[in-house]
Amino acid sequence: MLTEAASRKARLIEAAGRFTLMVDRVMPTTWYVSVEGPVTRTVPGTDALLREITERYLPPDLAPAYLTFAREELGEQVAIYLRPERWMTADLGPGAVPPRGA
């Protein structure tokens, strides 16, 4: 994950030594996945890493504008890596079985 080096998020993750990520989708059905685990390393963000991540998640026509924005507006970045220990996923769409504990 990339985040601003001086952000509250980065400081809290550093103090805790672990974090959770969650991704959700609401269309066409509600679906999510979360992953939690310890930090394995933290390294300064680089232009190459920013480009790699941006091009992985944005369509080719949107990546250049985001890269310009990130370089000009987001400041120094840090890459934080985790080792997944716990995963949870659920599809909450029509007819889906609710996750355990829900």
C-alpha positions as CSV (number, residue, x, y, z in Angstrom):
1,M,0.0,0.0,0.0
2,L,1.2,3.5,-0.7
3,T,0.4,6.4,1.6
4,E,1.8,9.7,2.5
5,A,4.9,9.3,4.7
6,A,3.8,11.9,7.2
7,S,0.2,10.8,7.4
8,R,-1.7,9.8,10.5
9,K,-2.4,6.4,8.8
10,A,1.4,5.8,8.4
11,R,2.1,6.7,12.0
12,L,-0.7,4.5,13.4
13,I,0.4,1.5,11.3
14,E,4.0,2.0,12.4
15,A,3.0,2.1,16.0
16,A,0.6,-0.9,15.8
17,G,2.9,-3.0,13.6
18,R,-0.1,-4.4,11.6
19,F,-3.1,-3.2,9.7
20,T,-6.2,-4.3,7.8
21,L,-7.2,-3.5,4.3
22,M,-10.8,-3.8,3.0
23,V,-12.1,-3.5,-0.5
24,D,-15.8,-3.5,-1.3
25,R,-18.1,-3.3,-4.3
26,V,-21.8,-2.4,-4.2
27,M,-22.8,-2.9,-7.8
28,P,-24.2,-5.2,-9.1
29,T,-24.2,-6.8,-5.6
30,T,-22.6,-5.9,-2.3
31,W,-19.3,-7.8,-2.0
32,Y,-16.2,-7.3,0.1
33,V,-12.8,-8.8,1.0
34,S,-10.6,-7.9,3.9
35,V,-7.1,-8.9,4.8
36,E,-5.2,-8.4,8.1
37,G,-1.7,-9.0,9.2
38,P,1.7,-7.7,10.4
39,V,3.8,-5.1,8.6
40,T,6.7,-6.9,7.0
41,R,8.5,-3.8,5.7
42,T,8.2,-0.1,5.0
43,V,10.2,1.6,2.3
44,P,10.2,5.0,0.7
45,G,7.8,5.3,-2.2
46,T,9.5,5.7,-5.6
47,D,8.2,7.0,-8.9
48,A,8.5,3.5,-10.4
49,L,6.4,2.0,-7.6
50,L,3.8,4.8,-8.0
51,R,3.6,4.1,-11.7
52,E,3.4,0.3,-11.2
53,I,0.5,0.6,-8.7
54,T,-1.3,3.3,-10.7
55,E,-1.2,1.3,-13.9
56,R,-2.3,-1.9,-12.1
57,Y,-5.6,-0.2,-10.9
58,L,-6.5,2.5,-13.3
59,P,-7.4,2.3,-17.0
60,P,-4.6,3.4,-19.3
61,D,-6.4,6.6,-20.3
62,L,-6.7,7.7,-16.6
63,A,-3.2,6.7,-15.3
64,P,-1.3,9.7,-16.7
65,A,-3.5,12.3,-15.0
66,Y,-3.4,10.5,-11.7
67,L,0.4,10.2,-11.8
68,T,0.6,14.0,-12.4
69,F,-1.8,14.6,-9.5
70,A,0.0,12.3,-7.2
71,R,3.5,13.7,-7.9
72,E,2.3,17.3,-7.5
73,E,-0.2,17.0,-4.6
74,L,0.4,14.0,-2.4
75,G,3.9,14.6,-1.2
76,E,6.5,12.0,-0.1
77,Q,5.0,8.5,-0.1
78,V,5.9,5.4,1.8
79,A,5.1,1.8,0.7
80,I,3.9,-0.4,3.6
81,Y,3.8,-4.2,3.0
82,L,1.9,-6.8,5.1
83,R,1.9,-10.5,5.5
84,P,-1.7,-11.7,5.2
85,E,-2.8,-13.7,8.3
86,R,-6.6,-13.4,8.1
87,W,-8.8,-13.1,5.1
88,M,-12.6,-12.6,5.0
89,T,-14.8,-12.3,2.0
90,A,-18.5,-12.1,1.6
91,D,-21.1,-11.7,-1.2
92,L,-24.1,-10.1,0.3
93,G,-26.2,-10.1,-2.9
94,P,-29.6,-11.6,-3.3
95,G,-29.6,-15.3,-2.2
96,A,-26.1,-15.0,-0.7
97,V,-25.3,-16.8,2.5
98,P,-24.3,-14.2,5.2
99,P,-20.8,-14.4,6.6
100,R,-20.3,-16.4,9.8
101,G,-20.8,-14.2,12.8
102,A,-23.1,-11.8,11.0
